[in-house]
């Protein structure tokens, strides 16, 4: 479990800062896209793009684990 968390942390660290922050604010802190947009000083549309990018990386990460 610790190894998996370390790998997940490394994956998040490779993301652009705003993408990583969006993922963390959404999934760990439970903020809405509007709240995230306000915190990051971006539009809600950009938050949606950041989340799509983060989710893609998570899917790729998951597929790497399956190999």
Phi and psi in degrees as a GROMACS rama.xvg file:
@    title "Ramachandran Plot"
@    xaxis  label "Phi"
@    yaxis  label "Psi"
@TYPE xy
-62.924  -39.8653  UNK-2
-62.3342  -42.619  UNK-3
-61.9999  -43.4275  UNK-4
-63.5303  -38.7203  UNK-5
-64.9204  -40.7756  UNK-6
-66.3889  -40.6262  UNK-7
-63.4712  -42.1188  UNK-8
-61.1928  -41.4129  UNK-9
-65.116  -38.3149  UNK-10
-64.1854  -44.4252  UNK-11
-64.5606  -37.3374  UNK-12
-64.5528  -24.5787  UNK-13
-81.2221  -15.6871  UNK-14
-72.9531  151.836  UNK-15
-56.8257  148.984  UNK-16
-53.3799  -48.142  UNK-17
-68.4934  -31.8845  UNK-18
-67.3831  -46.6522  UNK-19
-62.3276  -44.6314  UNK-20
-62.477  -39.3537  UNK-21
-61.7811  -46.512  UNK-22
-59.9093  -46.6464  UNK-23
-65.1523  -45.5731  UNK-24
-64.2333  -35.4391  UNK-25
-76.2191  -53.1841  UNK-26
-83.6858  -34.009  UNK-27
-94.5067  -35.4158  UNK-28
-101.875  -10.7285  UNK-29
70.4804  23.6974  UNK-30
-74.9712  151.066  UNK-31
-77.9207  165.253  UNK-32
-61.1946  -36.8161  UNK-33
-63.3837  -43.6132  UNK-34
-65.0577  -39.9077  UNK-35
-64.6827  -43.9421  UNK-36
-57.7784  -43.2301  UNK-37
-63.938  -44.4984  UNK-38
-63.6768  -38.5964  UNK-39
-93.431  -2.23026  UNK-40
57.5359  47.9849  UNK-41
-133.889  173.188  UNK-42
-80.4903  162.318  UNK-43
-62.6886  -33.8087  UNK-44
-60.2526  -40.9796  UNK-45
-66.8901  -36.5969  UNK-46
-60.9636  -42.4907  UNK-47
-61.5067  -40.7321  UNK-48
-65.9047  -42.1939  UNK-49
-61.908  -41.4516  UNK-50
-66.6911  -38.8172  UNK-51
-62.3204  -42.706  UNK-52
-63.8704  -43.559  UNK-53
-65.5175  -42.4467  UNK-54
-65.5569  -37.0126  UNK-55
-61.1029  -45.1451  UNK-56
-63.6303  -37.5184  UNK-57
-64.8684  -39.9813  UNK-58
-64.5751  -41.9227  UNK-59
-64.2721  -39.2359  UNK-60
-61.7897  -44.8212  UNK-61
-63.8404  -41.2467  UNK-62
-67.1035  -32.6759  UNK-63
-64.8117  -36.584  UNK-64
-67.2589  -31.1645  UNK-65
-73.217  -20.1638  UNK-66
